[in-house]
Amino acid sequence: MKRTLSALLVIAAISLNAQLIQQSLYNYVPQNTYQKIGSFSEHKNYFSIPTLGYNNLSVSNSGFAINDFVDDNGKVTGSAVDEVLSSLNGIQHLNFGYKNELINIGFSVGEKNFFMINMGTSIDVAATYTPDLMEILMYGRNGKASYGVNYDLSGTSYNITAFTELGFGFQHKLNDQLSFGARARYLSGLVNSNAKFEDVSLIIDPANDSISATSIFTAYDYGVSEFIMDDLQGPNNKIPNFSNAGFAIDFGADYKVNDKLSFNFNVVDLGFITWKNGRFKYNDISNNGYYEGLDFDQLHIDSTGLLDAFEEIQGIYDLNEERKNYSTSLPTSLYLGGQYSLTNKVVFDGLLSGRIINKKFYPSYTVAGGFQIYKKLQTKLSYSIINNTYTNIGFGFSGNIGPFQLYVLADNLPKAFNVYNAKYLNLSFGLNVAVFRDKDATSSEESSEDDN
């Protein structure tokens, strides 16, 4: 916990929301079911190439991009920091996520039932922060606030989680208009660190120029100290420890108004993990620290400026610790979408998606248009409003050569080549073996379309 507050800054600083927008638009990609479990599969059966079938990286920060802190010469300056801090309004959020699947198999049973089995690993970081927290991290006791004025941390939270999962999914086509699906997932927690700061602030004491917390806050930790900080405590925090069991469900439905228009609604990552014999931590409000803030000149030269700051931040808190079991929730995502097929080859999509972090919903809005040659090729261009930015252009494609399918999907393509100016990035890619249903009918339809 002593280093976790500073870790929030690091995660933000290296940022390349965890909404997988493009992926949710591609019905011909099997991994689409991670967002649209309720839409009946286009496949007769499929399986992903182990470890290559699905890789996803998603990072966002609503408050700033890396280059916001530097001047025209590429140096971090106080004036640039002041400008960033002045632009922050209210509680901000940042996310980092990575997922890799080891196994993903899907198969039909009859014409109206489809089953899925998946196994993989996920890393998820979800955090919220206030402008005051950013100021104390950047400036320390050299900040702009007067002595005796509180830095308000209320609304700050973080949840760092890594886990493995085994999932079993089912889809059913009730009739030509309505389908629904669900996936049950057994989770095994690997590492976790989390806290919420309510009615907590830091104050610079004018008497001795020190920083202290004005009230007690609590945090939980399982394995992060051992895994990252080399603070080993014996067998209590063995990594990995498969006794940390959890459960999650995804569910949704798809309704076709007619042959051209359909709507879908899906809930993803509704679940929890129980951590056995983790660390329960709380601060001693009588403790004082002397965190000076970042050395901007040293930060430009190498990373020792950050490292020195981490060491100093530890001195602010004197944490008491005891062992106990605790539970954490997964950050749940919601997807509400619609699709209109202008022709068999041209489709348009609309999507409202969002993530629930610390009981607050963070939305994004997307419109997309695409071209598809039946199951052989699917490509779409999207425009999204995410993190109060309006330049998010997404692009992707999936293509089949025989049963082999390659796909690459990006939600903010321009920033993929300019990550230092990005507030949001998401990239998915993989390789599957996929056999689509109704092959003969599709070939006949394709010939008929080409004749027209």
C-alpha positions as CSV (number, residue, x, y, z in Angstrom):
1,M,0.0,0.0,0.0
2,K,2.9,2.4,0.8
3,R,3.9,2.4,-2.8
4,T,0.5,1.9,-4.4
5,L,-0.5,5.6,-4.5
6,S,2.7,6.3,-6.5
7,A,2.0,3.3,-8.7
8,L,-1.2,5.1,-9.8
9,L,1.0,7.8,-11.2
10,V,3.3,5.3,-12.9
11,I,0.4,3.6,-14.6
12,A,-1.0,6.9,-15.8
13,A,2.4,8.0,-17.0
14,I,3.1,5.0,-19.1
15,S,-0.4,4.9,-20.6
16,L,-0.6,3.8,-24.0
17,N,-10.7,2.4,-20.6
18,A,-11.1,-1.0,-21.0
19,Q,-14.1,-0.9,-23.4
20,L,-13.5,-3.3,-26.3
21,I,-15.5,-1.4,-28.9
22,Q,-14.2,-2.7,-32.2
23,Q,-14.3,-6.3,-30.9
24,S,-17.9,-6.0,-30.0
25,L,-18.8,-5.1,-33.6
26,Y,-17.3,-8.2,-35.3
27,N,-19.9,-11.0,-35.3
28,Y,-17.6,-13.2,-37.4
29,V,-14.8,-13.2,-34.8
30,P,-15.3,-15.9,-32.1
31,Q,-13.9,-13.6,-29.3
32,N,-16.8,-11.3,-30.0
33,T,-18.7,-13.4,-27.4
34,Y,-16.6,-11.8,-24.6
35,Q,-18.7,-8.7,-25.2
36,K,-21.8,-10.1,-27.0
37,I,-22.6,-13.4,-25.4
38,G,-26.3,-12.9,-26.2
39,S,-25.9,-12.8,-30.0
40,F,-26.2,-16.3,-31.5
41,S,-22.9,-17.5,-33.0
42,E,-22.3,-17.3,-36.7
43,H,-20.1,-20.4,-36.4
44,K,-20.7,-24.1,-36.7
45,N,-17.6,-24.6,-34.6
46,Y,-14.3,-23.0,-33.9
47,F,-11.2,-23.1,-31.7
48,S,-8.5,-20.6,-31.1
49,I,-4.8,-21.3,-31.6
50,P,-3.4,-21.7,-28.0
51,T,-1.9,-18.4,-26.7
52,L,-2.2,-16.8,-30.2
53,G,-6.0,-16.9,-30.5
54,Y,-6.7,-13.8,-28.4
55,N,-4.5,-11.1,-27.1
56,N,-6.0,-7.8,-25.9
57,L,-4.4,-4.7,-24.5
58,S,-6.6,-1.8,-23.3
59,V,-5.4,1.4,-21.5
60,S,-7.1,4.7,-20.9
61,N,-6.7,7.8,-18.7
62,S,-9.5,10.4,-18.7
63,G,-7.3,13.1,-17.2
64,F,-4.3,13.5,-19.5
65,A,-1.9,12.0,-22.0
66,I,1.9,11.7,-21.4
67,N,2.8,14.6,-23.7
68,D,0.5,16.9,-21.7
69,F,3.3,17.2,-19.1
70,V,6.1,18.2,-21.5
71,D,6.9,21.5,-23.3
72,D,7.9,21.9,-26.9
73,N,11.4,20.6,-26.1
74,G,10.1,17.4,-24.6
75,K,10.9,18.4,-21.0
76,V,8.6,18.1,-18.0
77,T,8.1,21.6,-16.7
78,G,6.2,23.2,-13.8
79,S,4.1,25.3,-16.2
80,A,3.0,22.2,-18.1
81,V,2.1,20.4,-14.9
82,D,0.2,23.5,-13.7
83,E,-1.8,23.4,-17.0
84,V,-2.6,19.7,-16.6
85,L,-3.7,20.2,-13.0
86,S,-5.9,23.2,-13.8
87,S,-7.6,21.1,-16.6
88,L,-8.7,18.4,-14.2
89,N,-12.2,18.7,-13.0
90,G,-13.7,16.3,-10.5
91,I,-12.9,12.6,-10.2
92,Q,-10.9,11.1,-13.1
93,H,-10.4,7.5,-14.0
94,L,-7.7,5.3,-15.5
95,N,-7.7,1.7,-16.6
96,F,-5.2,-0.9,-17.8
97,G,-6.2,-4.3,-18.9
98,Y,-4.6,-7.3,-20.6
99,K,-6.2,-10.6,-21.4
100,N,-4.8,-13.8,-23.1
101,E,-6.6,-17.0,-23.7
102,L,-5.1,-20.4,-23.6
103,I,-8.2,-22.2,-24.8
104,N,-11.3,-21.1,-26.6
105,I,-13.6,-23.7,-28.2
106,G,-17.1,-23.4,-29.5
107,F,-19.4,-25.9,-31.1
108,S,-23.0,-26.3,-32.2
109,V,-25.5,-28.8,-30.9
110,G,-28.3,-28.8,-33.3
111,E,-29.4,-25.6,-35.1
112,K,-30.4,-23.6,-32.0
113,N,-27.8,-24.4,-29.3
114,F,-24.1,-23.4,-29.1
115,F,-21.6,-24.1,-26.4
116,M,-18.3,-22.5,-25.5
117,I,-15.3,-23.4,-23.2
118,N,-12.5,-20.9,-22.5
119,M,-9.5,-20.7,-20.3
120,G,-7.2,-17.7,-19.9
121,T,-5.5,-15.1,-17.8
122,S,-6.5,-11.5,-17.1
123,I,-4.8,-8.4,-15.6
124,D,-7.0,-5.5,-14.7
125,V,-6.2,-2.1,-13.1
126,A,-9.1,0.2,-12.4
127,A,-8.5,3.5,-10.5
128,T,-10.0,6.9,-9.8
129,Y,-8.2,10.0,-8.7
130,T,-8.7,13.6,-7.7
131,P,-6.9,16.7,-8.9
132,D,-5.6,17.1,-5.3
133,L,-4.0,13.7,-5.4
134,M,-2.2,14.5,-8.6
135,E,-0.9,17.7,-7.2
136,I,0.5,16.1,-4.1
137,L,2.1,13.4,-6.2
138,M,3.7,15.9,-8.6
139,Y,4.7,18.6,-6.1
140,G,4.7,17.0,-2.6
141,R,5.1,19.6,0.1
142,N,6.3,22.0,-2.6
143,G,2.8,22.2,-4.0
144,K,0.6,25.3,-4.6
145,A,-1.7,24.8,-1.7
146,S,-1.2,26.9,1.4
147,Y,0.0,25.3,4.7
148,G,-2.8,23.9,6.7
149,V,-5.1,23.4,3.6
150,N,-6.2,19.8,3.0
151,Y,-5.5,17.9,-0.2
152,D,-8.7,16.1,-0.7
153,L,-8.4,12.4,-1.7
154,S,-12.1,11.5,-1.3
155,G,-13.2,9.6,-4.4
156,T,-9.8,8.1,-5.0
157,S,-9.8,4.3,-5.4
158,Y,-7.8,1.6,-7.0
159,N,-8.2,-2.1,-7.6
160,I,-5.3,-4.1,-9.1
161,T,-6.2,-7.7,-9.9
162,A,-4.7,-10.6,-11.8
163,F,-6.6,-13.9,-12.1
164,T,-7.0,-17.0,-14.2
165,E,-10.4,-18.2,-15.4
166,L,-12.2,-21.2,-16.7
167,G,-15.5,-20.4,-18.4
168,F,-18.5,-22.4,-19.8
169,G,-20.8,-20.5,-22.1
170,F,-24.2,-21.3,-23.7
171,Q,-26.2,-19.6,-26.4
172,H,-29.7,-20.4,-27.5
173,K,-31.7,-19.3,-30.5
174,L,-35.2,-19.1,-29.3
175,N,-36.6,-18.2,-32.7
176,D,-35.6,-16.2,-35.8
177,Q,-35.9,-13.0,-33.8
178,L,-34.6,-13.6,-30.3
179,S,-31.4,-15.2,-29.0
180,F,-29.8,-15.1,-25.6
181,G,-26.7,-16.4,-23.9
182,A,-24.7,-16.6,-20.7
183,R,-21.2,-17.6,-19.5
184,A,-20.3,-18.9,-16.0
185,R,-16.7,-18.4,-15.1
186,Y,-14.7,-19.9,-12.2
187,L,-11.9,-17.5,-11.2
188,S,-8.7,-18.1,-9.4
189,G,-7.1,-14.9,-8.0
190,L,-3.3,-14.4,-8.3
191,V,-2.6,-10.9,-6.9
192,N,-4.8,-8.0,-5.7
193,S,-4.4,-4.6,-4.1
194,N,-7.3,-2.3,-3.5
195,A,-8.5,0.7,-1.4
196,K,-11.2,3.4,-1.4
197,F,-10.6,6.8,0.1
198,E,-13.7,8.4,1.6
199,D,-13.4,11.5,3.7
200,V,-9.6,11.2,3.6
201,S,-7.2,14.1,3.0
202,L,-3.6,15.0,3.4
203,I,-2.4,18.1,5.2
204,I,0.9,19.9,5.2
205,D,1.7,20.9,8.8
206,P,3.1,24.4,9.0
207,A,4.8,23.6,12.3
208,N,7.3,21.0,10.9
209,D,6.7,21.1,7.1
210,S,5.5,17.5,7.2
211,I,2.6,15.7,5.4
212,S,0.1,13.6,7.3
213,A,-3.3,12.0,6.7
214,T,-6.2,13.6,8.6
215,S,-8.2,10.4,9.0
216,I,-7.9,6.6,8.9
217,F,-8.2,4.8,5.6
218,T,-8.0,1.1,5.0
219,A,-6.5,-1.0,2.2
220,Y,-6.2,-4.7,1.2
221,D,-3.4,-6.5,-0.4
222,Y,-2.8,-10.1,-1.6
223,G,0.5,-10.9,-3.2
224,V,1.4,-7.5,-4.6
225,S,4.0,-6.8,-1.9
226,E,5.5,-10.2,-2.5
227,F,5.3,-10.2,-6.3
228,I,6.5,-6.6,-6.9
229,M,8.2,-5.2,-3.8
230,D,10.3,-8.2,-2.7
231,D,8.7,-7.9,0.7
232,L,8.4,-11.7,1.3
233,Q,6.4,-12.9,4.3
234,G,6.7,-16.7,4.1
235,P,4.1,-19.1,2.8
236,N,1.0,-16.9,3.6
237,N,1.2,-15.2,0.2
238,K,2.4,-18.0,-2.1
239,I,2.2,-16.8,-5.8
240,P,0.1,-18.2,-7.4
241,N,-2.3,-19.4,-4.7
242,F,-5.3,-21.2,-6.2
243,S,-7.2,-21.0,-2.9
244,N,-8.4,-17.6,-4.0
245,A,-11.7,-18.6,-5.6
246,G,-14.2,-16.4,-7.4
247,F,-17.1,-16.5,-9.7
248,A,-18.4,-14.3,-12.5
249,I,-21.1,-14.4,-15.1
250,D,-21.7,-12.7,-18.5
251,F,-25.2,-12.6,-20.0
252,G,-27.1,-10.9,-22.8
253,A,-29.7,-11.0,-25.5
254,D,-30.1,-10.1,-29.2
255,Y,-33.4,-9.1,-30.8
256,K,-33.9,-8.9,-34.6
257,V,-36.6,-6.5,-35.5
258,N,-36.4,-7.6,-39.1
259,D,-33.8,-8.8,-41.6
260,K,-32.1,-5.4,-41.5
261,L,-32.3,-4.1,-37.9
262,S,-31.3,-5.7,-34.6
263,F,-30.5,-4.7,-31.1
264,N,-28.4,-6.3,-28.3
265,F,-27.7,-5.8,-24.6
266,N,-24.9,-7.5,-22.7
267,V,-23.5,-7.4,-19.1
268,V,-19.8,-8.5,-18.8
269,D,-17.7,-9.3,-15.7
270,L,-20.4,-9.4,-13.0
271,G,-18.5,-11.2,-10.3
272,F,-16.2,-11.4,-7.3
273,I,-13.0,-13.1,-5.9
274,T,-12.4,-14.0,-2.3
275,W,-8.8,-13.6,-1.1
276,K,-7.6,-15.9,1.6
277,N,-5.4,-14.6,4.4
278,G,-4.6,-11.3,2.7
279,R,-3.2,-8.2,4.3
280,F,-5.6,-5.7,5.9
281,K,-3.8,-2.4,6.3
282,Y,-4.7,0.9,8.0
283,N,-2.7,4.1,8.6
284,D,-1.5,5.7,11.8
285,I,-2.7,9.3,11.6
286,S,0.0,10.3,14.1
287,N,2.7,9.6,11.5
288,N,4.3,12.4,9.5
289,G,6.2,12.2,6.3
290,Y,8.4,14.4,4.1
291,Y,7.6,13.7,0.5
292,E,9.2,16.5,-1.6
293,G,7.6,15.8,-4.9
294,L,9.0,14.9,-8.3
295,D,12.4,16.3,-9.5
296,F,11.4,17.4,-13.0
297,D,15.0,17.9,-14.2
298,Q,16.0,14.5,-13.0
299,L,12.9,12.9,-14.5
300,H,14.0,14.2,-17.9
301,I,17.4,12.5,-17.6
302,D,16.5,9.1,-16.3
303,S,14.0,7.2,-14.1
304,T,15.7,7.9,-10.8
305,G,13.5,10.9,-10.2
306,L,10.5,8.6,-10.1
307,L,12.4,6.0,-8.0
308,D,13.3,8.7,-5.4
309,A,9.7,9.8,-5.3
310,F,8.5,6.3,-4.6
311,E,10.9,6.0,-1.7
312,E,9.8,9.4,-0.2
313,I,6.1,8.6,-0.5
314,Q,6.5,5.6,1.7
315,G,7.5,7.9,4.5
316,I,4.1,9.6,4.5
317,Y,2.3,6.5,6.0
318,D,3.0,4.3,8.9
319,L,0.7,1.3,8.1
320,N,-0.5,-1.2,10.6
321,E,-1.2,-4.6,9.3
322,E,-3.1,-7.8,10.1
323,R,-4.2,-10.9,8.1
324,K,-7.8,-11.6,7.1
325,N,-10.0,-12.8,4.3
326,Y,-11.7,-10.3,2.0
327,S,-13.6,-10.1,-1.3
328,T,-13.3,-7.8,-4.3
329,S,-15.7,-7.2,-7.2
330,L,-14.8,-7.2,-10.9
331,P,-15.3,-3.9,-12.8
332,T,-18.5,-4.6,-14.6
333,S,-19.0,-3.5,-18.2
334,L,-22.3,-2.8,-20.1
335,Y,-22.9,-2.9,-23.8
336,L,-26.1,-1.6,-25.6
337,G,-25.9,-1.8,-29.3
338,G,-27.8,-1.8,-32.6
339,Q,-27.0,-2.8,-36.1
340,Y,-28.6,-1.9,-39.5
341,S,-27.8,-3.9,-42.6
342,L,-28.1,-1.6,-45.6
343,T,-27.2,-4.6,-47.9
344,N,-25.7,-8.0,-47.3
345,K,-22.3,-6.3,-47.6
346,V,-22.7,-2.9,-45.9
347,V,-23.7,-2.6,-42.3
348,F,-23.9,0.3,-39.7
349,D,-23.6,0.0,-35.9
350,G,-24.4,2.2,-32.9
351,L,-23.0,1.4,-29.5
352,L,-23.3,2.7,-25.9
353,S,-20.8,1.0,-23.7
354,G,-19.3,1.7,-20.3
355,R,-17.6,0.5,-17.2
356,I,-18.7,0.7,-13.6
357,I,-15.8,1.8,-11.3
358,N,-16.4,2.6,-7.7
359,K,-20.2,2.6,-8.3
360,K,-19.9,5.2,-11.1
361,F,-20.7,4.5,-14.7
362,Y,-18.1,5.8,-17.3
363,P,-19.7,5.7,-20.8
364,S,-18.4,5.8,-24.3
365,Y,-20.4,6.4,-27.5
366,T,-19.7,4.8,-30.9
367,V,-21.0,4.8,-34.4
368,A,-19.5,2.5,-37.1
369,G,-19.8,1.5,-40.7
370,G,-18.5,-1.6,-42.3
371,F,-18.0,-3.8,-45.3
372,Q,-18.2,-7.6,-45.3
373,I,-17.9,-10.3,-47.9
374,Y,-19.9,-12.8,-46.0
375,K,-17.7,-14.8,-43.7
376,K,-14.5,-14.3,-45.8
377,L,-13.8,-10.7,-44.9
378,Q,-15.2,-8.2,-42.4
379,T,-13.8,-4.7,-41.9
380,K,-15.2,-1.6,-40.1
381,L,-14.4,2.0,-39.4
382,S,-15.7,3.5,-36.1
383,Y,-15.9,6.9,-34.4
384,S,-16.1,7.0,-30.6
385,I,-16.4,9.6,-27.9
386,I,-14.3,8.3,-25.0
387,N,-12.8,10.0,-22.0
388,N,-14.2,13.4,-23.2
389,T,-12.0,13.1,-26.4
390,Y,-13.5,13.3,-29.9
391,T,-10.7,12.0,-32.1
392,N,-11.0,8.2,-31.5
393,I,-11.1,6.6,-35.0
394,G,-11.2,2.8,-34.8
395,F,-10.4,0.3,-37.5
396,G,-10.2,-3.5,-37.8
397,F,-10.5,-6.5,-40.1
398,S,-11.0,-10.2,-39.9
399,G,-10.2,-12.4,-42.8
400,N,-10.5,-16.1,-43.5
401,I,-8.3,-18.3,-45.8
402,G,-10.0,-21.6,-45.7
403,P,-10.8,-22.3,-42.0
404,F,-8.0,-20.1,-40.7
405,Q,-9.0,-16.7,-39.4
406,L,-6.7,-13.7,-38.7
407,Y,-8.1,-10.6,-37.0
408,V,-6.6,-7.2,-35.9
409,L,-8.8,-4.7,-34.2
410,A,-7.9,-1.2,-32.9
411,D,-10.3,1.3,-31.2
412,N,-8.1,4.4,-31.6
413,L,-5.9,3.8,-34.7
414,P,-4.3,7.2,-35.1
415,K,-3.0,7.1,-31.5
416,A,-1.5,3.6,-32.0
417,F,1.3,5.4,-33.8
418,N,1.5,8.3,-31.4
419,V,0.9,6.7,-27.9
420,Y,2.3,9.7,-26.0
421,N,-0.6,11.8,-27.1
422,A,-3.2,9.1,-26.4
423,K,-5.8,9.1,-23.6
424,Y,-7.2,5.9,-24.9
425,L,-5.9,2.8,-26.7
426,N,-7.3,-0.7,-27.3
427,L,-5.8,-3.4,-29.5
428,S,-6.9,-7.0,-30.1
429,F,-5.4,-9.6,-32.4
430,G,-5.5,-13.3,-32.8
431,L,-5.7,-16.4,-34.9
432,N,-8.5,-18.9,-35.0
433,V,-9.7,-22.0,-36.9
434,A,-13.4,-21.2,-37.6
435,V,-16.0,-23.1,-39.6
436,F,-19.2,-21.1,-40.3
437,R,-22.7,-22.5,-40.4
438,D,-24.9,-22.8,-43.5
439,K,-21.9,-22.9,-45.9
440,D,-24.0,-24.1,-48.9
441,A,-26.7,-21.4,-48.3
442,T,-24.1,-18.8,-48.0
443,S,-22.4,-19.7,-51.2
444,S,-25.8,-19.6,-53.0
445,E,-26.5,-16.2,-51.5
446,E,-23.1,-14.9,-52.4
447,S,-23.6,-16.0,-56.1
448,S,-27.0,-14.3,-56.1
449,E,-25.6,-11.1,-54.7
450,D,-22.8,-11.1,-57.2
451,D,-25.3,-11.6,-60.1
452,N,-27.1,-8.4,-58.9
